Amino acid sequence: MCIQSNRDILLINYCQMNKIFALLFCFGFLGTKAQETNKPEFDGHKWEAPYNLPVPRAYGVERFLIPISFAPSINYKGVEDIRFTPGWANSKTHDYWTYAFLWWLDGNVEMDSVTIANNLKAYYTGLAKANNVPADKQLPVKTSFKESKTGKGDLKTFTGTIEMVDYMTKEPLTLYAMVHIRRCNEEKKTVVFHKISPKPFTHSNWATLDELWMQFNCKK
């Protein structure tokens, strides 16, 4: 379910038709809805990123504006750019819930482990609510992050966990996360790149996510 209003009944029906495409659509629709007032609608499918972030074969892509409607307390301005692995929404695959998302933020945004933990707590709490998790299945989101060895080209690097309810299976889920911070000085942007998977950091899923970040460039 994307959003609760008479205006969006057709969108709700669409979201119920097809699991993976509905979930991808909900990410984008919820992100753009808050931007409708007095502004041209943001079309993530047509938006051309000024940076380079590869799209591997069979990956899903979704983009929407920040601030994010389902997590308004994350008070930045920019764009979120998501890369979903082919098995992201299939619980029987090795890459279930494995994906990455980049925040392309205006200005020099300061990040520390507490800020990241709070941001992702708000993000996944809002995402669960937006996907209509039943009351008896809801769990409080718990996040824990620490600064780790700085990755190549990073300003800072953080690792941590996100404990939440999986809104697809309605079961408890722990996600491992690595967050990279970088400045694009000429563009006057801060880049926050989140790599997410329920598999531990030793799993091969992380090599794929690492490759995405290694190929990122502030310019096309």
C-alpha positions as a printed NumPy array, in Angstrom:
array([[  0.   ,   0.   ,   0.   ],
       [  1.573,   3.252,  -1.116],
       [ -0.461,   5.905,   0.663],
       [ -3.87 ,   6.21 ,   2.249],
       [ -6.124,   8.714,   0.389],
       [ -9.051,   8.585,  -2.033],
       [ -6.882,  10.34 ,  -4.605],
       [ -4.47 ,   7.424,  -4.715],
       [ -6.826,   4.415,  -4.935],
       [ -5.474,   3.468,  -8.354],
       [ -1.926,   3.57 ,  -7.013],
       [ -2.893,   1.348,  -4.096],
       [ -4.379,  -1.21 ,  -6.473],
       [ -1.234,  -1.067,  -8.578],
       [  0.956,  -1.718,  -5.563],
       [ -1.05 ,  -4.823,  -4.71 ],
       [ -0.64 ,  -6.32 ,  -8.201],
       [  3.036,  -7.096,  -8.295],
       [  5.279,  -7.417,  -5.264],
       [  8.667,  -6.298,  -6.447],
       [  7.511,  -3.619,  -8.884],
       [  5.028,  -2.323,  -6.346],
       [  7.747,  -1.967,  -3.73 ],
       [ 10.029,  -0.155,  -6.144],
       [  7.175,   2.156,  -7.123],
       [  6.323,   2.892,  -3.499],
       [  9.909,   3.979,  -2.789],
       [  9.74 ,   6.537,  -5.557],
       [  6.155,   7.693,  -5.087],
       [  6.555,   8.294,  -1.375],
       [  9.738,  10.214,  -1.978],
       [  8.193,  12.553,  -4.533],
       [  4.805,  13.153,  -2.944],
       [  6.116,  15.65 ,  -0.417],
       [  7.61 ,  17.701,  -3.247],
       [  4.396,  18.314,  -5.21 ],
       [  3.379,  21.667,  -3.728],
       [  4.402,  24.56 ,  -5.993],
       [  7.19 ,  22.533,  -7.599],
       [  7.476,  20.52 , -10.819],
       [  7.121,  16.82 , -10.108],
       [ 10.439,  15.004,  -9.849],
       [ 10.636,  12.071, -12.276],
       [ 13.341,   9.717, -11.059],
       [ 13.186,   7.688, -14.258],
       [ 14.047,  10.713, -16.41 ],
       [ 16.398,  12.485, -14.01 ],
       [ 19.996,  12.457, -15.246],
       [ 22.484,  12.132, -12.413],
       [ 25.443,  14.551, -12.607],
       [ 27.676,  11.844, -11.091],
       [ 28.593,   8.308, -12.119],
       [ 27.027,   5.376, -10.25 ],
       [ 26.848,   2.176, -12.318],
       [ 23.731,   0.115, -12.905],
       [ 24.736,  -3.567, -13.08 ],
       [ 22.755,  -5.862, -15.345],
       [ 19.32 ,  -6.859, -13.955],
       [ 19.534,  -4.336, -11.099],
       [ 16.535,  -2.21 , -10.225],
       [ 16.875,   1.56 ,  -9.982],
       [ 14.736,   4.105,  -8.157],
       [ 15.354,   7.789,  -7.451],
       [ 13.46 ,  10.328,  -5.392],
       [ 13.926,  13.649,  -3.699],
       [ 15.16 ,  14.317,  -0.189],
       [ 13.504,  15.306,   2.2  ],
       [ 11.744,  11.951,   2.065],
       [  8.017,  11.907,   2.788],
       [  8.149,   8.725,   4.87 ],
       [ 11.1  ,  10.044,   6.931],
       [ 10.659,  13.84 ,   7.152],
       [ 12.933,  14.175,  10.188],
       [ 15.924,  13.498,   7.904],
       [ 16.27 ,  17.166,   7.146],
       [ 18.555,  17.338,   4.107],
       [ 18.037,  18.443,   0.518],
       [ 19.088,  16.281,  -2.372],
       [ 18.326,  13.042,  -4.199],
       [ 18.309,   9.395,  -3.166],
       [ 19.525,   6.986,  -5.857],
       [ 18.911,   3.267,  -5.197],
       [ 20.428,   0.1  ,  -6.708],
       [ 18.403,  -3.049,  -5.995],
       [ 20.084,  -6.414,  -6.568],
       [ 18.106,  -8.832,  -8.769],
       [ 17.004, -10.908,  -5.755],
       [ 16.291,  -7.98 ,  -3.456],
       [ 12.591,  -8.809,  -2.983],
       [ 12.868, -12.621,  -3.191],
       [ 13.431, -14.203,   0.232],
       [ 14.681, -17.427,  -1.376],
       [ 17.684, -15.76 ,  -3.011],
       [ 21.146, -15.107,  -1.555],
       [ 20.833, -11.376,  -2.248],
       [ 17.479, -10.845,  -0.556],
       [ 17.383,  -7.344,   0.993],
       [ 20.822,  -6.653,  -0.48 ],
       [ 20.98 ,  -3.228,  -2.073],
       [ 22.654,   0.172,  -1.935],
       [ 21.436,   3.738,  -1.897],
       [ 23.259,   6.989,  -2.413],
       [ 22.29 ,  10.329,  -0.919],
       [ 23.441,  13.24 ,  -3.098],
       [ 23.103,  16.094,  -0.608],
       [ 23.414,  19.844,  -0.95 ],
       [ 26.339,  21.459,   0.854],
       [ 28.785,  20.142,   3.417],
       [ 26.774,  17.853,   5.665],
       [ 28.518,  16.637,   8.804],
       [ 28.111,  12.956,   9.669],
       [ 29.055,  10.924,  12.726],
       [ 27.956,   7.527,  14.048],
       [ 25.08 ,   8.986,  16.09 ],
       [ 23.733,  10.998,  13.142],
       [ 23.831,   7.965,  10.865],
       [ 22.133,   5.748,  13.461],
       [ 19.374,   8.32 ,  13.979],
       [ 18.875,   8.883,  10.256],
       [ 18.545,   5.184,   9.493],
       [ 16.289,   4.589,  12.469],
       [ 13.93 ,   7.245,  11.124],
       [ 14.289,   5.915,   7.576],
       [ 13.406,   2.296,   8.288],
       [ 10.726,   3.153,  10.824],
       [  9.007,   5.252,   8.187],
       [  9.499,   2.636,   5.499],
       [  7.811,  -0.059,   7.609],
       [  4.85 ,   2.223,   8.31 ],
       [  4.548,   3.182,   4.659],
       [  4.385,  -0.51 ,   3.729],
       [  1.492,  -1.146,   6.127],
       [  3.038,  -3.579,   8.611],
       [  0.208,  -4.909,  10.839],
       [  0.199,  -3.65 ,  14.42 ],
       [  0.876,  -7.102,  15.866],
       [  3.965,  -7.47 ,  13.661],
       [  5.517,  -4.056,  14.264],
       [  8.886,  -3.834,  15.997],
       [ 10.817,  -0.754,  17.083],
       [ 13.762,  -0.131,  14.783],
       [ 17.132,  -0.334,  16.537],
       [ 20.307,   0.995,  14.951],
       [ 23.908,   0.864,  16.099],
       [ 26.884,   2.36 ,  14.225],
       [ 30.545,   3.046,  14.784],
       [ 33.29 ,   4.711,  12.784],
       [ 35.546,   2.134,  11.15 ],
       [ 38.711,   2.145,   9.055],
       [ 38.349,   4.859,   6.451],
       [ 37.805,   3.438,   2.985],
       [ 39.771,   4.619,  -0.05 ],
       [ 38.598,   8.079,  -1.079],
       [ 36.21 ,   8.377,   1.872],
       [ 36.05 ,  11.268,   4.285],
       [ 34.686,   8.805,   6.862],
       [ 33.422,   5.212,   6.855],
       [ 30.962,   3.632,   9.287],
       [ 29.656,   0.13 ,   9.953],
       [ 26.655,  -1.   ,  11.929],
       [ 23.383,  -2.888,  12.126],
       [ 19.699,  -2.163,  11.683],
       [ 17.186,  -4.319,  13.556],
       [ 13.679,  -4.035,  12.16 ],
       [ 10.636,  -5.888,  10.902],
       [ 10.894,  -7.147,   7.341],
       [  7.782,  -5.616,   5.779],
       [  7.805,  -8.252,   3.028],
       [  7.821, -11.354,   5.258],
       [  6.563,  -9.578,   8.429],
       [  9.379, -11.266,  10.369],
       [ 12.248,  -9.749,  12.409],
       [ 15.261,  -8.845,  10.296],
       [ 18.789,  -7.647,  11.023],
       [ 20.566,  -5.751,   8.279],
       [ 24.295,  -5.129,   8.211],
       [ 25.287,  -1.733,   6.86 ],
       [ 28.386,   0.088,   5.699],
       [ 28.131,   3.839,   5.114],
       [ 30.676,   5.845,   3.116],
       [ 30.975,   9.639,   3.35 ],
       [ 32.589,  11.662,   0.601],
       [ 32.707,  15.296,  -0.485],
       [ 32.286,  16.407,  -4.087],
       [ 33.81 ,  19.84 ,  -3.573],
       [ 33.398,  21.272,  -7.061],
       [ 29.749,  20.278,  -7.067],
       [ 29.265,  21.498,  -3.464],
       [ 27.725,  18.146,  -2.53 ],
       [ 28.066,  15.579,   0.228],
       [ 27.731,  11.941,  -0.785],
       [ 26.43 ,   9.354,   1.686],
       [ 26.56 ,   5.853,   0.214],
       [ 24.74 ,   3.098,   2.132],
       [ 25.483,  -0.574,   1.461],
       [ 22.903,  -2.906,   3.009],
       [ 22.561,  -6.694,   3.361],
       [ 21.3  ,  -9.226,   5.913],
       [ 24.421, -11.251,   5.146],
       [ 27.569, -10.654,   7.262],
       [ 30.406,  -8.597,   5.824],
       [ 32.307, -11.754,   4.863],
       [ 29.588, -12.827,   2.394],
       [ 30.127, -12.465,  -1.357],
       [ 27.203, -10.023,  -1.57 ],
       [ 29.501,  -7.36 ,  -0.22 ],
       [ 31.957,  -7.666,  -3.087],
       [ 29.17 ,  -6.641,  -5.468],
       [ 28.186,  -3.682,  -3.306],
       [ 31.841,  -2.691,  -2.921],
       [ 32.219,  -2.621,  -6.7  ],
       [ 29.373,  -0.131,  -7.002],
       [ 31.102,   2.263,  -4.655],
       [ 34.52 ,   1.771,  -6.235],
       [ 33.063,   2.927,  -9.563],
       [ 31.354,   6.011,  -8.134],
       [ 32.678,   9.329,  -9.39 ],
       [ 31.543,  12.876,  -8.6  ],
       [ 31.498,  13.589, -12.34 ],
       [ 30.013,  11.707, -15.256]])
